[in-house]
Amino acid sequence: MKIIFVFLLLIYWSFMISAPVVSKELKTGGSRVINSKIDLISKVKG
């Protein structure tokens, strides 16, 4: 039981640390990535 709790804490902290970084990347360069993915999907669909 204690091992599971420590594991969940590690996941929680890694998420809390990485979430602001990911949101910053999404605000700066992520929109371009998303737009290129949308272009790719639309090209594949025809």
C-alpha positions in Angstrom: 0.0 0.0 0.0 2.8 2.4 0.9 4.6 1.7 -2.4 1.5 2.5 -4.4 1.1 5.8 -2.5 4.7 6.8 -3.2 4.3 5.9 -6.9 1.1 8.1 -7.2 3.0 10.9 -5.5 5.8 10.6 -8.0 3.3 10.7 -10.9 1.5 13.7 -9.4 4.7 15.7 -8.9 6.1 14.9 -12.3 2.8 16.1 -13.8 2.8 19.3 -11.7 6.3 20.1 -12.9 5.8 19.2 -16.5 2.3 20.8 -17.0 3.5 24.4 -16.9 6.3 23.6 -19.3 3.9 21.9 -21.8 1.5 24.8 -21.6 4.2 27.3 -22.4 5.3 25.1 -25.4 1.7 24.9 -26.6 1.3 28.7 -26.4 4.6 29.4 -28.3 5.2 26.6 -30.8 2.3 24.2 -30.3 -0.2 26.0 -32.5 2.1 25.5 -35.5 2.4 21.8 -34.7 -1.4 21.4 -34.3 -2.0 23.3 -37.6 0.4 21.0 -39.5 -1.3 18.0 -38.0 -4.7 19.3 -39.2 -3.2 19.9 -42.6 -1.9 16.4 -42.7 -5.3 14.9 -41.6 -7.2 16.9 -44.2 -4.7 15.8 -47.0 -5.1 12.2 -46.0 -8.9 12.4 -45.9 -8.8 13.9 -49.4 
